[in-house]
Amino acid sequence: MATRAPAVRKHLSADALCARLRTGFAQIAEHRPGTPKISLPDALMSAFARFSLKSPSLLAFDEERPEGNLQRLYGLE
């Protein structure tokens, strides 16, 4: 009797989670005065990245990794 491989659940991947978070964050109205340098979705994704990493800070993580790793992993612009 052959066993079947389980179906891939792409909606349960880390990439899908990040995409869903970014979509939700993009729906939050900008409440900061003036023209902020960092978009609200990027600021919120950065906060999520900080709490999902083992590094003591985003800067420490970014310095340990190759160029663009935060942008690639968390979709920061």
PDB file of N, CA, C, O and CB in Angstrom:
ATOM      1  N   MET A   1       0.849  -1.181   0.000  1.00  0.00           N
ATOM      2  CA  MET A   1       0.000   0.000   0.000  1.00  0.00           C
ATOM      3  C   MET A   1       0.898   1.249   0.000  1.00  0.00           C
ATOM      4  O   MET A   1       1.712   1.439   0.904  1.00  0.00           O
ATOM      5  CB  MET A   1      -0.968  -0.005   1.236  1.00  0.00           C
ATOM      6  N   ALA A   2       0.740   2.070  -0.998  1.00  0.00           N
ATOM      7  CA  ALA A   2       1.549   3.279  -1.128  1.00  0.00           C
ATOM      8  C   ALA A   2       0.959   4.407  -0.277  1.00  0.00           C
ATOM      9  O   ALA A   2      -0.256   4.524  -0.114  1.00  0.00           O
ATOM     10  CB  ALA A   2       1.642   3.714  -2.611  1.00  0.00           C
ATOM     11  N   THR A   3       1.857   5.225   0.256  1.00  0.00           N
ATOM     12  CA  THR A   3       1.397   6.396   1.009  1.00  0.00           C
ATOM     13  C   THR A   3       1.518   7.624   0.131  1.00  0.00           C
ATOM     14  O   THR A   3       2.435   7.742  -0.681  1.00  0.00           O
ATOM     15  CB  THR A   3       2.208   6.579   2.324  1.00  0.00           C
ATOM     16  N   ARG A   4       0.587   8.524   0.308  1.00  0.00           N
ATOM     17  CA  ARG A   4       0.600   9.769  -0.465  1.00  0.00           C
ATOM     18  C   ARG A   4       1.283  10.862   0.337  1.00  0.00           C
ATOM     19  O   ARG A   4       1.158  10.933   1.559  1.00  0.00           O
ATOM     20  CB  ARG A   4      -0.836  10.199  -0.850  1.00  0.00           C
ATOM     21  N   ALA A   5       1.995  11.698  -0.364  1.00  0.00           N
ATOM     22  CA  ALA A   5       2.602  12.860   0.278  1.00  0.00           C
ATOM     23  C   ALA A   5       1.494  13.861   0.595  1.00  0.00           C
ATOM     24  O   ALA A   5       0.556  14.017  -0.186  1.00  0.00           O
ATOM     25  CB  ALA A   5       3.705  13.506  -0.633  1.00  0.00           C
ATOM     26  N   PRO A   6       1.599  14.541   1.741  1.00  0.00           N
ATOM     27  CA  PRO A   6       0.566  15.525   2.078  1.00  0.00           C
ATOM     28  C   PRO A   6       0.557  16.690   1.086  1.00  0.00           C
ATOM     29  O   PRO A   6       1.591  17.059   0.529  1.00  0.00           O
ATOM     30  CB  PRO A   6       0.781  16.053   3.501  1.00  0.00           C
ATOM     31  N   ALA A   7      -0.599  17.244   0.884  1.00  0.00           N
ATOM     32  CA  ALA A   7      -0.736  18.400  -0.004  1.00  0.00           C
ATOM     33  C   ALA A   7       0.008  19.590   0.590  1.00  0.00           C
ATOM     34  O   ALA A   7       0.031  19.781   1.806  1.00  0.00           O
ATOM     35  CB  ALA A   7      -2.233  18.751  -0.233  1.00  0.00           C
ATOM     36  N   VAL A   8       0.608  20.377  -0.273  1.00  0.00           N
ATOM     37  CA  VAL A   8       1.342  21.562   0.178  1.00  0.00           C
ATOM     38  C   VAL A   8       0.333  22.628   0.601  1.00  0.00           C
ATOM     39  O   VAL A   8      -0.636  22.904  -0.106  1.00  0.00           O
ATOM     40  CB  VAL A   8       2.293  22.106  -0.948  1.00  0.00           C
ATOM     41  N   ARG A   9       0.576  23.203   1.738  1.00  0.00           N
ATOM     42  CA  ARG A   9      -0.316  24.252   2.262  1.00  0.00           C
ATOM     43  C   ARG A   9       0.422  25.573   2.239  1.00  0.00           C
ATOM     44  O   ARG A   9       0.943  26.027   3.258  1.00  0.00           O
ATOM     45  CB  ARG A   9      -0.806  23.920   3.709  1.00  0.00           C
ATOM     46  N   LYS A  10       0.460  26.180   1.076  1.00  0.00           N
ATOM     47  CA  LYS A  10       1.214  27.417   0.894  1.00  0.00           C
ATOM     48  C   LYS A  10       0.679  28.550   1.753  1.00  0.00           C
ATOM     49  O   LYS A  10       1.429  29.460   2.107  1.00  0.00           O
ATOM     50  CB  LYS A  10       1.192  27.827  -0.556  1.00  0.00           C
ATOM     51  N   HIS A  11      -0.600  28.511   2.093  1.00  0.00           N
ATOM     52  CA  HIS A  11      -1.177  29.572   2.907  1.00  0.00           C
ATOM     53  C   HIS A  11      -0.681  29.513   4.354  1.00  0.00           C
ATOM     54  O   HIS A  11      -0.934  30.431   5.134  1.00  0.00           O
ATOM     55  CB  HIS A  11      -2.695  29.484   2.874  1.00  0.00           C
ATOM     56  N   LEU A  12       0.023  28.436   4.714  1.00  0.00           N
ATOM     57  CA  LEU A  12       0.557  28.298   6.067  1.00  0.00           C
ATOM     58  C   LEU A  12       2.053  28.609   6.137  1.00  0.00           C
ATOM     59  O   LEU A  12       2.668  28.419   7.187  1.00  0.00           O
ATOM     60  CB  LEU A  12       0.302  26.894   6.580  1.00  0.00           C
ATOM     61  N   SER A  13       2.640  29.076   5.055  1.00  0.00           N
ATOM     62  CA  SER A  13       4.076  29.363   5.024  1.00  0.00           C
ATOM     63  C   SER A  13       4.383  30.725   5.639  1.00  0.00           C
ATOM     64  O   SER A  13       3.496  31.558   5.823  1.00  0.00           O
ATOM     65  CB  SER A  13       4.598  29.310   3.585  1.00  0.00           C
ATOM     66  N   ALA A  14       5.651  30.929   5.950  1.00  0.00           N
ATOM     67  CA  ALA A  14       6.081  32.216   6.498  1.00  0.00           C
ATOM     68  C   ALA A  14       5.854  33.338   5.484  1.00  0.00           C
ATOM     69  O   ALA A  14       5.476  34.448   5.860  1.00  0.00           O
ATOM     70  CB  ALA A  14       7.565  32.159   6.906  1.00  0.00           C
ATOM     71  N   ASP A  15       6.083  33.053   4.208  1.00  0.00           N
ATOM     72  CA  ASP A  15       5.858  34.062   3.168  1.00  0.00           C
ATOM     73  C   ASP A  15       4.392  34.476   3.118  1.00  0.00           C
ATOM     74  O   ASP A  15       4.078  35.658   2.974  1.00  0.00           O
ATOM     75  CB  ASP A  15       6.301  33.529   1.796  1.00  0.00           C
ATOM     76  N   ALA A  16       3.503  33.502   3.239  1.00  0.00           N
ATOM     77  CA  ALA A  16       2.069  33.812   3.224  1.00  0.00           C
ATOM     78  C   ALA A  16       1.682  34.630   4.454  1.00  0.00           C
ATOM     79  O   ALA A  16       0.868  35.549   4.357  1.00  0.00           O
ATOM     80  CB  ALA A  16       1.235  32.514   3.164  1.00  0.00           C
ATOM     81  N   LEU A  17       2.259  34.303   5.607  1.00  0.00           N
ATOM     82  CA  LEU A  17       1.986  35.072   6.824  1.00  0.00           C
ATOM     83  C   LEU A  17       2.438  36.522   6.663  1.00  0.00           C
ATOM     84  O   LEU A  17       1.704  37.447   7.010  1.00  0.00           O
ATOM     85  CB  LEU A  17       2.688  34.429   8.036  1.00  0.00           C
ATOM     86  N   CYS A  18       3.635  36.714   6.142  1.00  0.00           N
ATOM     87  CA  CYS A  18       4.143  38.077   5.942  1.00  0.00           C
ATOM     88  C   CYS A  18       3.286  38.852   4.943  1.00  0.00           C
ATOM     89  O   CYS A  18       3.006  40.034   5.143  1.00  0.00           O
ATOM     90  CB  CYS A  18       5.598  38.036   5.459  1.00  0.00           C
ATOM     91  N   ALA A  19       2.875  38.189   3.878  1.00  0.00           N
ATOM     92  CA  ALA A  19       2.025  38.851   2.881  1.00  0.00           C
ATOM     93  C   ALA A  19       0.684  39.243   3.494  1.00  0.00           C
ATOM     94  O   ALA A  19       0.166  40.328   3.229  1.00  0.00           O
ATOM     95  CB  ALA A  19       1.802  37.932   1.660  1.00  0.00           C
ATOM     96  N   ARG A  20       0.132  38.364   4.307  1.00  0.00           N
ATOM     97  CA  ARG A  20      -1.157  38.657   4.940  1.00  0.00           C
ATOM     98  C   ARG A  20      -1.031  39.805   5.949  1.00  0.00           C
ATOM     99  O   ARG A  20      -1.908  40.664   6.036  1.00  0.00           O
ATOM    100  CB  ARG A  20      -1.705  37.398   5.638  1.00  0.00           C
ATOM    101  N   LEU A  21       0.060  39.807   6.701  1.00  0.00           N
ATOM    102  CA  LEU A  21       0.298  40.915   7.632  1.00  0.00           C
ATOM    103  C   LEU A  21       0.430  42.239   6.887  1.00  0.00           C
ATOM    104  O   LEU A  21      -0.182  43.239   7.263  1.00  0.00           O
ATOM    105  CB  LEU A  21       1.561  40.654   8.466  1.00  0.00           C
ATOM    106  N   ARG A  22       1.239  42.234   5.823  1.00  0.00           N
ATOM    107  CA  ARG A  22       1.450  43.466   5.052  1.00  0.00           C
ATOM    108  C   ARG A  22       0.131  43.976   4.481  1.00  0.00           C
ATOM    109  O   ARG A  22      -0.122  45.181   4.498  1.00  0.00           O
ATOM    110  CB  ARG A  22       2.462  43.228   3.913  1.00  0.00           C
ATOM    111  N   THR A  23      -0.708  43.082   3.979  1.00  0.00           N
ATOM    112  CA  THR A  23      -2.009  43.480   3.440  1.00  0.00           C
ATOM    113  C   THR A  23      -2.865  44.125   4.532  1.00  0.00           C
ATOM    114  O   THR A  23      -3.509  45.148   4.306  1.00  0.00           O
ATOM    115  CB  THR A  23      -2.743  42.259   2.834  1.00  0.00           C
ATOM    116  N   GLY A  24      -2.861  43.523   5.699  1.00  0.00           N
ATOM    117  CA  GLY A  24      -3.610  44.092   6.825  1.00  0.00           C
ATOM    118  C   GLY A  24      -3.045  45.428   7.263  1.00  0.00           C
ATOM    119  O   GLY A  24      -3.795  46.369   7.524  1.00  0.00           O
ATOM    120  N   PHE A  25      -1.715  45.517   7.345  1.00  0.00           N
ATOM    121  CA  PHE A  25      -1.077  46.770   7.755  1.00  0.00           C
ATOM    122  C   PHE A  25      -1.334  47.884   6.740  1.00  0.00           C
ATOM    123  O   PHE A  25      -1.453  49.050   7.116  1.00  0.00           O
ATOM    124  CB  PHE A  25       0.433  46.562   7.933  1.00  0.00           C
ATOM    125  N   ALA A  26      -1.420  47.531   5.457  1.00  0.00           N
ATOM    126  CA  ALA A  26      -1.665  48.531   4.406  1.00  0.00           C
ATOM    127  C   ALA A  26      -3.062  49.139   4.523  1.00  0.00           C
ATOM    128  O   ALA A  26      -3.307  50.226   3.999  1.00  0.00           O
ATOM    129  CB  ALA A  26      -1.488  47.898   3.016  1.00  0.00           C
ATOM    130  N   GLN A  27      -3.971  48.458   5.196  1.00  0.00           N
ATOM    131  CA  GLN A  27      -5.338  48.957   5.346  1.00  0.00           C
ATOM    132  C   GLN A  27      -5.481  49.942   6.510  1.00  0.00           C
ATOM    133  O   GLN A  27      -6.523  50.582   6.653  1.00  0.00           O
ATOM    134  CB  GLN A  27      -6.290  47.794   5.545  1.00  0.00           C
ATOM    135  N   ILE A  28      -4.453  50.065   7.333  1.00  0.00           N
ATOM    136  CA  ILE A  28      -4.498  50.998   8.462  1.00  0.00           C
ATOM    137  C   ILE A  28      -4.218  52.401   7.938  1.00  0.00           C
ATOM    138  O   ILE A  28      -3.235  52.622   7.231  1.00  0.00           O
ATOM    139  CB  ILE A  28      -3.467  50.599   9.574  1.00  0.00           C
ATOM    140  N   ALA A  29      -5.070  53.331   8.282  1.00  0.00           N
ATOM    141  CA  ALA A  29      -4.918  54.710   7.809  1.00  0.00           C
ATOM    142  C   ALA A  29      -3.679  55.358   8.431  1.00  0.00           C
ATOM    143  O   ALA A  29      -3.384  55.154   9.609  1.00  0.00           O
ATOM    144  CB  ALA A  29      -6.181  55.540   8.142  1.00  0.00           C
ATOM    145  N   GLU A  30      -2.968  56.132   7.632  1.00  0.00           N
ATOM    146  CA  GLU A  30      -1.792  56.868   8.112  1.00  0.00           C
ATOM    147  C   GLU A  30      -2.253  57.959   9.068  1.00  0.00           C
ATOM    148  O   GLU A  30      -3.069  58.802   8.696  1.00  0.00           O
ATOM    149  CB  GLU A  30      -0.978  57.480   6.923  1.00  0.00           C
ATOM    150  N   HIS A  31      -1.746  57.952  10.279  1.00  0.00           N
ATOM    151  CA  HIS A  31      -2.176  58.921  11.291  1.00  0.00           C
ATOM    152  C   HIS A  31      -1.053  59.853  11.720  1.00  0.00           C
ATOM    153  O   HIS A  31      -1.272  60.777  12.503  1.00  0.00           O
ATOM    154  CB  HIS A  31      -2.719  58.197  12.502  1.00  0.00           C
ATOM    155  N   ARG A  32       0.155  59.610  11.205  1.00  0.00           N
ATOM    156  CA  ARG A  32       1.299  60.433  11.602  1.00  0.00           C
ATOM    157  C   ARG A  32       1.283  61.745  10.821  1.00  0.00           C
ATOM    158  O   ARG A  32       0.977  61.759   9.629  1.00  0.00           O
ATOM    159  CB  ARG A  32       2.635  59.673  11.367  1.00  0.00           C
ATOM    160  N   PRO A  33       1.611  62.837  11.489  1.00  0.00           N
ATOM    161  CA  PRO A  33       1.606  64.137  10.805  1.00  0.00           C
ATOM    162  C   PRO A  33       2.774  64.264   9.829  1.00  0.00           C
ATOM    163  O   PRO A  33       3.795  63.591   9.974  1.00  0.00           O
ATOM    164  CB  PRO A  33       1.662  65.276  11.830  1.00  0.00           C
ATOM    165  N   GLY A  34       2.613  65.121   8.849  1.00  0.00           N
ATOM    166  CA  GLY A  34       3.679  65.376   7.892  1.00  0.00           C
ATOM    167  C   GLY A  34       3.837  64.236   6.902  1.00  0.00           C
ATOM    168  O   GLY A  34       2.901  63.478   6.649  1.00  0.00           O
ATOM    169  N   THR A  35       5.039  64.128   6.346  1.00  0.00           N
ATOM    170  CA  THR A  35       5.355  63.074   5.395  1.00  0.00           C
ATOM    171  C   THR A  35       6.451  62.200   5.993  1.00  0.00           C
ATOM    172  O   THR A  35       7.633  62.518   5.865  1.00  0.00           O
ATOM    173  CB  THR A  35       5.795  63.665   4.020  1.00  0.00           C
ATOM    174  N   PRO A  36       6.076  61.111   6.639  1.00  0.00           N
ATOM    175  CA  PRO A  36       7.076  60.232   7.260  1.00  0.00           C
ATOM    176  C   PRO A  36       8.012  59.604   6.225  1.00  0.00           C
ATOM    177  O   PRO A  36       7.604  59.339   5.095  1.00  0.00           O
ATOM    178  CB  PRO A  36       6.380  59.130   8.057  1.00  0.00           C
ATOM    179  N   LYS A  37       9.270  59.368   6.615  1.00  0.00           N
ATOM    180  CA  LYS A  37      10.251  58.735   5.731  1.00  0.00           C
ATOM    181  C   LYS A  37       9.907  57.269   5.478  1.00  0.00           C
ATOM    182  O   LYS A  37      10.118  56.759   4.377  1.00  0.00           O
ATOM    183  CB  LYS A  37      11.656  58.847   6.329  1.00  0.00           C
ATOM    184  N   ILE A  38       9.380  56.596   6.494  1.00  0.00           N
ATOM    185  CA  ILE A  38       9.071  55.170   6.405  1.00  0.00           C
ATOM    186  C   ILE A  38       7.555  55.003   6.384  1.00  0.00           C
ATOM    187  O   ILE A  38       6.848  55.561   7.222  1.00  0.00           O
ATOM    188  CB  ILE A  38       9.706  54.376   7.596  1.00  0.00           C
ATOM    189  N   SER A  39       7.070  54.235   5.423  1.00  0.00           N
ATOM    190  CA  SER A  39       5.623  54.019   5.340  1.00  0.00           C
ATOM    191  C   SER A  39       5.142  53.256   6.572  1.00  0.00           C
ATOM    192  O   SER A  39       5.910  52.528   7.202  1.00  0.00           O
ATOM    193  CB  SER A  39       5.253  53.246   4.043  1.00  0.00           C
ATOM    194  N   LEU A  40       3.878  53.429   6.904  1.00  0.00           N
ATOM    195  CA  LEU A  40       3.313  52.752   8.067  1.00  0.00           C
ATOM    196  C   LEU A  40       3.385  51.223   7.926  1.00  0.00           C
ATOM    197  O   LEU A  40       3.746  50.548   8.889  1.00  0.00           O
ATOM    198  CB  LEU A  40       1.862  53.193   8.273  1.00  0.00           C
ATOM    199  N   PRO A  41       3.052  50.658   6.759  1.00  0.00           N
ATOM    200  CA  PRO A  41       3.199  49.201   6.635  1.00  0.00           C
ATOM    201  C   PRO A  41       4.646  48.730   6.856  1.00  0.00           C
ATOM    202  O   PRO A  41       4.868  47.693   7.479  1.00  0.00           O
ATOM    203  CB  PRO A  41       2.722  48.752   5.257  1.00  0.00           C
ATOM    204  N   ASP A  42       5.626  49.489   6.347  1.00  0.00           N
ATOM    205  CA  ASP A  42       7.025  49.116   6.566  1.00  0.00           C
ATOM    206  C   ASP A  42       7.401  49.219   8.041  1.00  0.00           C
ATOM    207  O   ASP A  42       8.122  48.363   8.553  1.00  0.00           O
ATOM    208  CB  ASP A  42       7.950  50.003   5.727  1.00  0.00           C
ATOM    209  N   ALA A  43       6.928  50.245   8.723  1.00  0.00           N
ATOM    210  CA  ALA A  43       7.224  50.402  10.154  1.00  0.00           C
ATOM    211  C   ALA A  43       6.625  49.248  10.954  1.00  0.00           C
ATOM    212  O   ALA A  43       7.268  48.714  11.858  1.00  0.00           O
ATOM    213  CB  ALA A  43       6.682  51.754  10.679  1.00  0.00           C
ATOM    214  N   LEU A  44       5.398  48.868  10.622  1.00  0.00           N
ATOM    215  CA  LEU A  44       4.745  47.767  11.330  1.00  0.00           C
ATOM    216  C   LEU A  44       5.385  46.427  10.993  1.00  0.00           C
ATOM    217  O   LEU A  44       5.515  45.570  11.867  1.00  0.00           O
ATOM    218  CB  LEU A  44       3.258  47.730  10.994  1.00  0.00           C
ATOM    219  N   MET A  45       5.787  46.234   9.740  1.00  0.00           N
ATOM    220  CA  MET A  45       6.485  44.995   9.374  1.00  0.00           C
ATOM    221  C   MET A  45       7.842  44.927  10.064  1.00  0.00           C
ATOM    222  O   MET A  45       8.283  43.844  10.448  1.00  0.00           O
ATOM    223  CB  MET A  45       6.661  44.897   7.840  1.00  0.00           C
ATOM    224  N   SER A  46       8.509  46.063  10.228  1.00  0.00           N
ATOM    225  CA  SER A  46       9.781  46.097  10.947  1.00  0.00           C
ATOM    226  C   SER A  46       9.590  45.693  12.405  1.00  0.00           C
ATOM    227  O   SER A  46      10.416  44.977  12.972  1.00  0.00           O
ATOM    228  CB  SER A  46      10.407  47.497  10.863  1.00  0.00           C
ATOM    229  N   ALA A  47       8.504  46.153  13.003  1.00  0.00           N
ATOM    230  CA  ALA A  47       8.205  45.768  14.391  1.00  0.00           C
ATOM    231  C   ALA A  47       7.944  44.265  14.471  1.00  0.00           C
ATOM    232  O   ALA A  47       8.417  43.604  15.395  1.00  0.00           O
ATOM    233  CB  ALA A  47       6.979  46.558  14.932  1.00  0.00           C
ATOM    234  N   PHE A  48       7.203  43.726  13.518  1.00  0.00           N
ATOM    235  CA  PHE A  48       6.962  42.287  13.484  1.00  0.00           C
ATOM    236  C   PHE A  48       8.279  41.535  13.317  1.00  0.00           C
ATOM    237  O   PHE A  48       8.517  40.534  13.992  1.00  0.00           O
ATOM    238  CB  PHE A  48       5.987  41.926  12.345  1.00  0.00           C
ATOM    239  N   ALA A  49       9.129  42.017  12.422  1.00  0.00           N
ATOM    240  CA  ALA A  49      10.418  41.367  12.186  1.00  0.00           C
ATOM    241  C   ALA A  49      11.247  41.349  13.468  1.00  0.00           C
ATOM    242  O   ALA A  49      11.876  40.343  13.795  1.00  0.00           O
ATOM    243  CB  ALA A  49      11.191  42.084  11.059  1.00  0.00           C
ATOM    244  N   ARG A  50      11.244  42.444  14.173  1.00  0.00           N
ATOM    245  CA  ARG A  50      12.030  42.537  15.407  1.00  0.00           C
ATOM    246  C   ARG A  50      11.595  41.484  16.417  1.00  0.00           C
ATOM    247  O   ARG A  50      12.442  40.857  17.054  1.00  0.00           O
ATOM    248  CB  ARG A  50      11.899  43.934  16.020  1.00  0.00           C
ATOM    249  N   PHE A  51      10.307  41.282  16.571  1.00  0.00           N
ATOM    250  CA  PHE A  51       9.822  40.333  17.562  1.00  0.00           C
ATOM    251  C   PHE A  51       9.878  38.885  17.084  1.00  0.00           C
ATOM    252  O   PHE A  51       9.744  37.963  17.889  1.00  0.00           O
ATOM    253  CB  PHE A  51       8.415  40.680  17.943  1.00  0.00           C
ATOM    254  N   SER A  52      10.072  38.676  15.792  1.00  0.00           N
ATOM    255  CA  SER A  52      10.140  37.305  15.297  1.00  0.00           C
ATOM    256  C   SER A  52      11.581  36.808  15.148  1.00  0.00           C
ATOM    257  O   SER A  52      11.809  35.658  14.774  1.00  0.00           O
ATOM    258  CB  SER A  52       9.424  37.205  13.964  1.00  0.00           C
ATOM    259  N   LEU A  53      12.543  37.673  15.439  1.00  0.00           N
ATOM    260  CA  LEU A  53      13.951  37.314  15.287  1.00  0.00           C
ATOM    261  C   LEU A  53      14.594  37.024  16.636  1.00  0.00           C
ATOM    262  O   LEU A  53      14.079  37.420  17.681  1.00  0.00           O
ATOM    263  CB  LEU A  53      14.712  38.431  14.573  1.00  0.00           C
ATOM    264  N   LYS A  54      15.720  36.331  16.600  1.00  0.00           N
ATOM    265  CA  LYS A  54      16.459  36.021  17.817  1.00  0.00           C
ATOM    266  C   LYS A  54      17.529  37.070  18.109  1.00  0.00           C
ATOM    267  O   LYS A  54      18.143  37.038  19.175  1.00  0.00           O
ATOM    268  CB  LYS A  54      17.097  34.644  17.706  1.00  0.00           C
ATOM    269  N   SER A  55      17.759  37.989  17.189  1.00  0.00           N
ATOM    270  CA  SER A  55      18.771  39.025  17.388  1.00  0.00           C
ATOM    271  C   SER A  55      18.277  40.081  18.374  1.00  0.00           C
ATOM    272  O   SER A  55      17.069  40.272  18.513  1.00  0.00           O
ATOM    273  CB  SER A  55      19.139  39.682  16.047  1.00  0.00           C
ATOM    274  N   PRO A  56      19.184  40.765  19.055  1.00  0.00           N
ATOM    275  CA  PRO A  56      18.782  41.773  20.022  1.00  0.00           C
ATOM    276  C   PRO A  56      18.160  43.028  19.393  1.00  0.00           C
ATOM    277  O   PRO A  56      17.475  43.791  20.074  1.00  0.00           O
ATOM    278  CB  PRO A  56      19.965  42.166  20.840  1.00  0.00           C
ATOM    279  N   SER A  57      18.403  43.239  18.088  1.00  0.00           N
ATOM    280  CA  SER A  57      17.816  44.399  17.411  1.00  0.00           C
ATOM    281  C   SER A  57      17.780  44.145  15.912  1.00  0.00           C
ATOM    282  O   SER A  57      18.453  43.247  15.406  1.00  0.00           O
ATOM    283  CB  SER A  57      18.616  45.693  17.727  1.00  0.00           C
ATOM    284  N   LEU A  58      16.989  44.946  15.206  1.00  0.00           N
ATOM    285  CA  LEU A  58      16.959  44.834  13.749  1.00  0.00           C
ATOM    286  C   LEU A  58      18.310  45.186  13.151  1.00  0.00           C
ATOM    287  O   LEU A  58      18.746  44.568  12.180  1.00  0.00           O
ATOM    288  CB  LEU A  58      15.874  45.737  13.162  1.00  0.00           C
ATOM    289  N   LEU A  59      18.973  46.181  13.732  1.00  0.00           N
ATOM    290  CA  LEU A  59      20.281  46.589  13.230  1.00  0.00           C
ATOM    291  C   LEU A  59      21.279  45.444  13.363  1.00  0.00           C
ATOM    292  O   LEU A  59      22.029  45.166  12.427  1.00  0.00           O
ATOM    293  CB  LEU A  59      20.787  47.833  13.983  1.00  0.00           C
ATOM    294  N   ALA A  60      21.296  44.776  14.518  1.00  0.00           N
ATOM    295  CA  ALA A  60      22.206  43.643  14.714  1.00  0.00           C
ATOM    296  C   ALA A  60      21.911  42.537  13.705  1.00  0.00           C
ATOM    297  O   ALA A  60      22.834  41.948  13.141  1.00  0.00           O
ATOM    298  CB  ALA A  60      22.089  43.096  16.151  1.00  0.00           C
ATOM    299  N   PHE A  61      20.637  42.256  13.477  1.00  0.00           N
ATOM    300  CA  PHE A  61      20.255  41.231  12.509  1.00  0.00           C
ATOM    301  C   PHE A  61      20.718  41.624  11.122  1.00  0.00           C
ATOM    302  O   PHE A  61      21.305  40.812  10.406  1.00  0.00           O
ATOM    303  CB  PHE A  61      18.737  41.005  12.520  1.00  0.00           C
ATOM    304  N   ASP A  62      20.460  42.868  10.736  1.00  0.00           N
ATOM    305  CA  ASP A  62      20.787  43.336   9.396  1.00  0.00           C
ATOM    306  C   ASP A  62      22.297  43.340   9.166  1.00  0.00           C
ATOM    307  O   ASP A  62      22.752  43.067   8.056  1.00  0.00           O
ATOM    308  CB  ASP A  62      20.216  44.735   9.170  1.00  0.00           C
ATOM    309  N   GLU A  63      23.076  43.647  10.201  1.00  0.00           N
ATOM    310  CA  GLU A  63      24.531  43.673  10.060  1.00  0.00           C
ATOM    311  C   GLU A  63      25.110  42.268   9.942  1.00  0.00           C
ATOM    312  O   GLU A  63      26.168  42.093   9.338  1.00  0.00           O
ATOM    313  CB  GLU A  63      25.162  44.394  11.244  1.00  0.00           C
ATOM    314  N   GLU A  64      24.445  41.270  10.501  1.00  0.00           N
ATOM    315  CA  GLU A  64      24.927  39.888  10.453  1.00  0.00           C
ATOM    316  C   GLU A  64      24.585  39.206   9.139  1.00  0.00           C
ATOM    317  O   GLU A  64      25.190  38.187   8.805  1.00  0.00           O
ATOM    318  CB  GLU A  64      24.346  39.093  11.604  1.00  0.00           C
ATOM    319  N   ARG A  65      23.658  39.724   8.406  1.00  0.00           N
ATOM    320  CA  ARG A  65      23.136  39.049   7.225  1.00  0.00           C
ATOM    321  C   ARG A  65      23.598  39.736   5.936  1.00  0.00           C
ATOM    322  O   ARG A  65      24.066  40.874   5.955  1.00  0.00           O
ATOM    323  CB  ARG A  65      21.610  39.004   7.277  1.00  0.00           C
ATOM    324  N   PRO A  66      23.456  39.013   4.813  1.00  0.00           N
ATOM    325  CA  PRO A  66      23.798  39.617   3.519  1.00  0.00           C
ATOM    326  C   PRO A  66      22.892  40.807   3.186  1.00  0.00           C
ATOM    327  O   PRO A  66      21.827  40.980   3.779  1.00  0.00           O
ATOM    328  CB  PRO A  66      23.703  38.567   2.407  1.00  0.00           C
ATOM    329  N   GLU A  67      23.323  41.589   2.261  1.00  0.00           N
ATOM    330  CA  GLU A  67      22.589  42.782   1.821  1.00  0.00           C
ATOM    331  C   GLU A  67      21.147  42.454   1.440  1.00  0.00           C
ATOM    332  O   GLU A  67      20.897  41.518   0.680  1.00  0.00           O
ATOM    333  CB  GLU A  67      23.300  43.430   0.636  1.00  0.00           C
ATOM    334  N   GLY A  68      20.218  43.216   1.964  1.00  0.00           N
ATOM    335  CA  GLY A  68      18.825  43.102   1.568  1.00  0.00           C
ATOM    336  C   GLY A  68      18.049  41.977   2.219  1.00  0.00           C
ATOM    337  O   GLY A  68      16.937  41.679   1.781  1.00  0.00           O
ATOM    338  N   ASN A  69      18.585  41.343   3.241  1.00  0.00           N
ATOM    339  CA  ASN A  69      17.898  40.204   3.829  1.00  0.00           C
ATOM    340  C   ASN A  69      16.568  40.595   4.476  1.00  0.00           C
ATOM    341  O   ASN A  69      15.571  39.895   4.301  1.00  0.00           O
ATOM    342  CB  ASN A  69      18.790  39.544   4.853  1.00  0.00           C
ATOM    343  N   LEU A  70      16.543  41.699   5.216  1.00  0.00           N
ATOM    344  CA  LEU A  70      15.285  42.145   5.823  1.00  0.00           C
ATOM    345  C   LEU A  70      14.248  42.456   4.757  1.00  0.00           C
ATOM    346  O   LEU A  70      13.075  42.108   4.899  1.00  0.00           O
ATOM    347  CB  LEU A  70      15.518  43.377   6.702  1.00  0.00           C
ATOM    348  N   GLN A  71      14.682  43.110   3.694  1.00  0.00           N
ATOM    349  CA  GLN A  71      13.755  43.448   2.615  1.00  0.00           C
ATOM    350  C   GLN A  71      13.198  42.180   1.984  1.00  0.00           C
ATOM    351  O   GLN A  71      12.008  42.105   1.677  1.00  0.00           O
ATOM    352  CB  GLN A  71      14.452  44.316   1.549  1.00  0.00           C
ATOM    353  N   ARG A  72      14.056  41.185   1.789  1.00  0.00           N
ATOM    354  CA  ARG A  72      13.618  39.952   1.145  1.00  0.00           C
ATOM    355  C   ARG A  72      12.708  39.146   2.061  1.00  0.00           C
ATOM    356  O   ARG A  72      11.669  38.654   1.619  1.00  0.00           O
ATOM    357  CB  ARG A  72      14.823  39.112   0.733  1.00  0.00           C
ATOM    358  N   LEU A  73      13.080  39.004   3.327  1.00  0.00           N
ATOM    359  CA  LEU A  73      12.296  38.177   4.241  1.00  0.00           C
ATOM    360  C   LEU A  73      10.961  38.793   4.608  1.00  0.00           C
ATOM    361  O   LEU A  73       9.949  38.095   4.666  1.00  0.00           O
ATOM    362  CB  LEU A  73      13.077  37.919   5.487  1.00  0.00           C
ATOM    363  N   TYR A  74      10.949  40.093   4.857  1.00  0.00           N
ATOM    364  CA  TYR A  74       9.745  40.740   5.379  1.00  0.00           C
ATOM    365  C   TYR A  74       9.079  41.690   4.405  1.00  0.00           C
ATOM    366  O   TYR A  74       8.096  42.341   4.757  1.00  0.00           O
ATOM    367  CB  TYR A  74      10.077  41.482   6.618  1.00  0.00           C
ATOM    368  N   GLY A  75       9.594  41.784   3.182  1.00  0.00           N
ATOM    369  CA  GLY A  75       8.959  42.602   2.155  1.00  0.00           C
ATOM    370  C   GLY A  75       9.033  44.091   2.432  1.00  0.00           C
ATOM    371  O   GLY A  75       8.150  44.845   2.022  1.00  0.00           O
ATOM    372  N   LEU A  76      10.085  44.525   3.129  1.00  0.00           N
ATOM    373  CA  LEU A  76      10.213  45.958   3.411  1.00  0.00           C
ATOM    374  C   LEU A  76      10.659  46.689   2.150  1.00  0.00           C
ATOM    375  O   LEU A  76      11.440  46.172   1.351  1.00  0.00           O
ATOM    376  CB  LEU A  76      11.217  46.209   4.571  1.00  0.00           C
ATOM    377  N   GLU A  77      10.145  47.900   1.996  1.00  0.00           N
ATOM    378  CA  GLU A  77      10.485  48.685   0.790  1.00  0.00           C
ATOM    379  C   GLU A  77      11.518  49.729   1.088  1.00  0.00           C
ATOM    380  O   GLU A  77      11.918  50.475   0.193  1.00  0.00           O
ATOM    381  CB  GLU A  77       9.249  49.351   0.211  1.00  0.00           C
TER     382      GLU A  77
END
